[in-house]
Amino acid sequence: MVAAPEVEALHAVDHAQYTLWVFAVPLLAAALIEAPIAVVSDRWPRRRLLALGLLGLAFALGWCALARGAWLLSAGLALAGAASGVACGAAQAELVMNAPGGAARAMSRWVAFGAIGDALTPLLIAALSYAGGSHRSALAVLAGLLCLQAVCSYWAAPAPVPTAASGGPAALDQPAAADASEEDAPALPLMAAMRASAGKPRLWLLLAASSSCLLLDEVLVALAALRLHDDCGWSQAEVAAVLTSMSLGAALGALASERLLARVPARALLLGSAACSLVCLGGFIAGTLAGAPTSWLAAASLFLLDVSAAPHYPVVKAAAYEAAAGRPGTVNALASAFVGVEIVLPLLLGVVASRFGLAAALAILALQPLIMLAVALSGILRSRVES
């Protein structure tokens, strides 16, 4: 997104074509490639799959750096999306399978490092641009770093994560002891494992909740930037500073979540963070109201919004992995069913923003914390019924 103007000029595309070739087409194509690999990934060594995914991503970024047309760029991004999905799925599986009962803490670390990467990547591109480079040189540098990461990831041993079994609070959905490790998972045939996992309504709810987390992530960044720049008259430098603070807030929130999950139940953390997210989102909208914009309130609310929303994805995605214990690849394959929602929902929010204003579109983002509240409350009711 940082190099969007340069890419549009280089490939002679407008905003709509840029969105189509860079986001919509690659995302759909990547899902079609990634899902079958995710289905069988539970039968493959995860370290090897992670290394191959990173090497595939490096190749795809090199392709994008050399692409001379919009469709070639889109093909490279589709391959990059598929390779990234495979690598991320394998990495998440390796983390949660090495942390039985502590999957939410492991996923919180994942989110924290991802947020740090979100903050550092624009700085890398800006530094290369300042040195006379372009988005092509940035992609080439990233491809080289990914090759190095592939080697390191293959040989590095995962750090043990303290688990709930060692005395910490319960997970969002406390699994039975026999379901908490890969070794205890039933050795079902591939399609039988898919049918067994797909027949769990709770798993689908958790996957839907994890997909909704794009609302207070990429979608929030886009709408907030437009709101501050177009409606409130902030400069690009001011907007960039606030967006960087959001990434830092997400990292701090994820690190705090990792600590809090050792002391409080995941359901309590999800309930509290969802309630705080609703308050912070309302604070940002109130701070940017036409006629009385309050800069400090808007900036502080965005920072605190990312802090409070940080636990959402790791808690619900960890619960999804635990709901299909021993089959994380199957979970990621089923998650591909929501790729259509992840494409259509931002487009619908764009229509709302165009017709009713950015404030209306921002208000719809409250759907994510409301879903998190529903997940946490349904888990509480489910536990009481079962007890």
Residue, then its C-alpha position, 0 to 999 in steps of 0.5 A: m500500500v505504501a508504494a501504491p502510487e508508484v505501482e499505479a503509474l508504472h503499470a498504467v492502472d487507475h484506483a479501481q484496476y489497482t484494487l482488482w489486480v493487487f487485491a481481489v484477483p490475487l486473494l481469490a487465486a491464492a485461496l484456490i491454491e492454498a486450500p488444497i495444500a492446507v488440507v494435506s499439510d497435517r500429513w507433511p513435516r511442518r518445518r519442511l512446509l514452512a521452509l518451502g512456503l518461505l522460498g515460494l514467497a521469495f520467488a513470488l516477490g522476485w517475480c513481482a519485482l520483474a513484472r512488466g504488466a498488471w496481469l504478471l504482477s497480479a499472478g506474482l501476488a497470487l503466488a505470493g499470497a498462496a506461499s505466504g498462507v502456506a508458510c503462515g499456516a505451517a508456522q502457526a501450526e508449529l507454534v500451537m502444537n508445541a504449546p498444548g493448552g497455551a495456544a492463545r499465548a503463542m498466537s499473541r506472540w505471533v500477532a505482536f511480531g506481525a505488528i512490528g513487521d507492519a511498522l518496519t516494512p514501510l520504513l524499509i521501503a521509505a529508506l530504499s526510496y530515499a536511497g534512490g530505489s523503488h518498489r522493485s528494489a524493496l521486493a528484491v531485498l525482501a526476497g533475499l531476507l525470506c531466503l535467509q529466513a527459510v533456512c533459519s526457520y527450518w533449523a531453529a527449534p521453537a521456544p517452549v510456551p508456558t501452557a494452561a496445563s501448568g497451572g494457568p487459566a483456562a483457554l477460551d474453549q477448554p479442550a479435553a486433556a486427550d485432545a490437547s496434543e498432536e499425538d493424541a489426535p485420532a489418526l483419521p483418513l484425510m477426508a474423514a478428518m475434514r468431515a469431522s472438523a467441518g461438522k463442528p458448529r463451534l469451529w465455524l463460529l470461531l473461524a468466522a470470528s477470526s475472519s472478522c478481525l480484518l475489520l479492525d486491522e487493514v480496513l480500519v487503517a484504510l478508513a481511518a487514513l481517509r477520515l483523518h486526511d479527507d474529512c479532518g484535513w490532516s497532512q499525510a505526515e500526521v496521518a502516517a504518524v498516527l498509523t505507525s502508532m497504531s501498529l505499535g499499539a497492536a504490538l504492545g496489546a499483543l505482548a500484554s495479552e501474552r502476559l495477561l493470558a497467564r493470569v486471567p481466563a481467555r474469555a474474560l480477556l476477550l470480553g474486556s478487550a471487546a468492550c474496550s474496543l467499542v469504547c475506543l471506536g466510539g471515541f475515534i468517531a466522536g473525535t473526528l466529528a465535523g465541526a468539532p474535531t478533537s485531534w488528541l482524542a482521535a489519535a489516542s482512540l486509534f492507538l488504544l483501539d489497536v491495543s484493545a483489539a490485539p487479543h481478538y485474533p489470537v484468542v479466537k484462532a487459538a480456540a479454533y486450532e484447539a477445537a480441531a486438536g492435532r489438525p491445524g492444516t484442516v482448520n486453515a483449509l476450512a478458513s479459506a471458505f471465508v475468503g469471499v467475505e474478506i473480499v466483499l466486506p471491504l467493498l461493501l464498506g467502501v459503498v457505505a462510505s461513498r453513500f453515507g460517509l466515512a463515519a457510517a462506515l467506521a461505525i460498522l467496524a463495531l461488528q468485530p468487537l460485537i462478534m467477539l462478545a458473542v463468541a465469549l458469551s456463547g462459550i460461557l453459556r456452553s460451559r454452564v450447559e455442559s456442567 
